[in-house]
Amino acid sequence: MKTIRLTTAEALVRHLAAQQTEIDGGNQPLFGGVFAIFGHGNVAGMGPALYQHRRALPTFRAHNEQAMAHAAIAFAKTNARRRMMACTTSTGPGATNMVTAAAVAHVNRLPVLFLPGDIFASRRPDPVLQQVEDFADSTLSANDCFRPVSRYYDRITRPEQLLQSLPQALRVLTDPAECGPATLAMPQDVQAEAFDFPAAFFKERVRRLRRPGPDPAELVEAAAALKHARKPLIVAGGGVKYSLAEKALGDFATAHGIPVAETQAGKGSLAWDHPANMGAIGVTGSSAANELAREADLVLAVGTRLSDFATGSRALFANPKLTLVCLNVAGFDAGKHGGLSLVADARRGMKHLSATLEGWHAPEAWAQKSKRLSADWQKTVDRATAPPRKGSNQLPSDAQVLGAVNRAIGRDGLLLAAAGGLPGELHKLWRAADSTGYHLEYGYSCMGYEIAGGLGAKMAAPQREVFVLVGDGSYLMMNSEIASSIALKQKLIIVVVDNQGFGCIHRLQTLGCGLDPFNNLWSDAAPDIDFAAHAKSMGAEAEKVDGIAGLEQALKRARNAKRTYVVVIDADPQRGTPEGGAWWDVPVSGAKRAEYDKARARQRLA
């Protein structure tokens, strides 16, 4: 057997560089690169290995470990999980900074390979700098924090362990059902230890999207349930996008006359003006989709984990005769909510199901009602997103801001946002032209994802204009990757919506829970933060605008700019879009408790 003597770090990097993925009939590197912040625990091991292979596997420097991991997550999401990145950090705080991002990737089922430095496997110099000592278990390190937020976890304490663990990590990263973050903790002494690795370990391997088909018995059962339905509804989730099943969804809905509602992750699966598209569902849903959901006697959930936002905390689907069919590549998700399981790839599953249903069509009255509700909702969107009347001295709402961005984004634009009030308004009101132009992180609702995520999305789709919508709260939490976008020459258009604090939680606190306002908005002594000057200090072009007309003009200048451009606009923290929406289970006490208990009684627990 031919062998090659390499350090553990060199072998790991060389193996990653040999991985390919098939996209549109051609092969591309599976890994777009490695984000690295070097420090104690990875600079002397992973550092030289990455330098040696920097042409085959580029290394990118970031300014914050959590942020670079967010960028890696967004890169994978923008690539529909067909490409990904790795992240390496120092031991200690550099590593644990990534744990939050690992949770983001875990919840959203997105692939990232985490390679945190670790303490000495030999324990010879223990305790070392940044080591967290457990008094009862010397095998633990700070990196054990990654265990509950990783789909696959291992600590490489011998070089030869890489031969088994690295392929297992890659299997999870590329498996449509198990997909999520993988963590290989890398003790710093093992990184630099040499071993005679088999040459075959470094052969090129092409990975393709696996498409498991449905079980025949499950298929027959699901089809029979649909044929009995009088008011069927499809709920499209992120799995539709990851399966590249958008066309299959449109064909299925059209052939069988079934309206489609979209989760946050599934938004854009159908173009906003597709006849079957009823818009967003659930807590941040449209009135059209939610009214149909309340009446539906069958819900076909495709590629969604049916979180509380999509189901109105299990209270939205109100028909007592409801049948739920869960078409999902992951058996874990297909078995939720007491529904009928149809375990399969979304695209393949819908094609098989459509063939089994050949000739069946939902009642025409249901289709006509769907069209009427959809048309009414579009009028609501027009009203909510229209610019303020001339002469109005009101601060614009979030809806009016996103309306201006929606009108400016064009066919080549990609919209990215995450936590706060913006995702709710975007889910309801944003008109997504296709599945690739709407990018929301709302599975974990992680503040700070926005700008870093925008960087990752731009690296994945350099031909697109990436528009980042971010509130002042999230901006203050994590903005360092503006500097990275300048250094890496990855232009972003960032719109900072300044409502003087955490406006989303303020509205939940005061309107949703009936509580006194407390600890969310700045007081009268609010700091006068010059976000434009701050962004300029990191190398971006920036300006603050007055009102929607000013925003629209600034977005034109931003499009013509050559580097990252930040536009700041003040917004009203009190104003949301009251239309649409559904109940959300947020326990309250006091005066609103009786109302809460009444709503909770509508929850379906099975």
C-alpha positions, 0 to 999 in steps of 0.5 A: 500500500502506497503511503504519504507521510503528512502531519494530521493537519496536512492530511485533513486539508489535502483530503478536503481539497480532493472533494468535488461536488456535481452542480449542473452537470459539472464538477466544482470543489465541495469546499469553497475555502476555509475561514481561519482566525489563527491563534494559540491552538491552530496557528502552528498546525493548521496554519502551515497546512492551509498555507501549503494548499492555499491554491486548492483550498483558499483561506479567508481571514475574518474579524470574529469567529462567530461571524466567519461561521455565519458567513460559512453558513450563508455560503452553504445556504446560498449554494443549496447545501451543494457547497460548503466551507470549513472554519478553524480557530484557536483553542478556548474563546476562539473555539467557543465563539463558534458555538452559537453559529454551530447552533444556527447551522444545526437548527437550519440543517446547513453544512459547516465543518468546524475545526476548533483547536483543542488542548493537548491530547498528551496532557503533558503541559496541562493546564495550558493557556485557555484550558477549561479544567473539569475537576471530575473529568480530564477528557473534557475541554471547552470544545465539548460545548459543540456536542449538542449543536453538531450533527457529528462530533469527534476529537482527533487524539491520534493522526490515524483516527482521521481515516475514519472520522473525516469521511464520517463527518463528510458523510453527514455534511453531504447527507440530505437527511442528516445534514448539519454541522460537523465538528472535529476538535483538533488538539494542537499537538496532534495537528503537528504529529506526522503519520504515514497516510494511505495515498488512496485517502487523497483521491478525488471524490465527486459527491452528488445529491442523493434522492431517496424515493418513497416507500410504496406503502407510504406513497399509496397511503398519502395518495389515498388521503389526498384523493379524499380531501376537499380542501387541501393545502401544501406547506412548502419548506426549505427542503423544497429549495435544497432538493431543487424541487421548485419546478416540481412543486409548481407542476404538482400544485398546478396539476392538482389545483392545490394552493401553496403556503410558504414557511420562512425557509421555503419562501420563494419556492414559487414566485410571488405571482404564481397562481398557486402561491398564497404567501407566507404561513403562520405567525408571520403569515398572510391572511390568505394562507392562514385562512386556508390553513384554518379550513384545510382538511389535508395539509401536505407539508413538503420539506418543512420541520413544522416549527411553531411559527409555521403552525401557529404553535400548533393552533393554526390548523383548526379543522377537526378532520385534518389529515397531515401528510409529511413529505420529508427526506428526514424521517425525524421530520416526517414523523412529527405532529402525528401525521402520515409519513412520506419519507423521500426526497422532495422532488422525487416524492412529489413526482411519484405522488403526482403520478399516483394521483394522475387525473385527480384535482381539488374541487374548483370551489376551493381553487376559486376561494384561494384565488380570491384570498390571494388577490385580496392579500396582494392589495394589502401588500401594496398598501403596507409597502407603499411610500408615505404620502407626500408631506407626511412627517411620520417615520417610515415603518419597516414595511415601507423600508422593505417595500423600497428595497423590494422595488430596487432589488431587481432580478439580480438581487439577493435579499438577506436578513435574520433576527428582529422585526424585519423577518416577520414583515419580510415573510408577509410582504416581500415579493420573492421573484424566485427561490434564490433571491430570498435568504432569511435565517429564522430557524435560530433567529440569530442576531448578528447573522445579517452582515456576516451572512451577506458576506458568505452569500456574496462569496457564493454568488458573486454575480448578484447584488446582495442586499442586507437588511439589518436593524440597529440592534443586530448591527451593534451586536456584530458588524465587523465583517463590513471590514472583511467585505472590504478586504475580500472585495465582496461588495454588499449593500447594507440597509440599517433600519434604526428604530432606537433599540429592540423594536420587535421585542418592544412590540411583543412586550407591550402589544403582545403580552400587555406589559409595561415597556421595559429594557428594549428601547433607548430612553430619552438619553439615547446615544446618538450613534452615527452608523454611517460614520462607523461604517465609513471607518471600516472602509465602506461608503455610507450615508444616512437618508431622510425618508423613503424617497431618500432611501430610493435615491441612495439605493441607486447610488449603492448599486453603482458603487464599487465597494460595500455601501451602507444606507442608514434610515430611521424607522418607527419602532411602534408600527408593524403590519397588523394584517395577517399573522396567527397566534404564537404561544408566549406564556403570559400572566396577569390580565392577558392570562385568560385570553392566553389560556383560551388560545392555548386550548386550540393547540393540536397536541397530536 
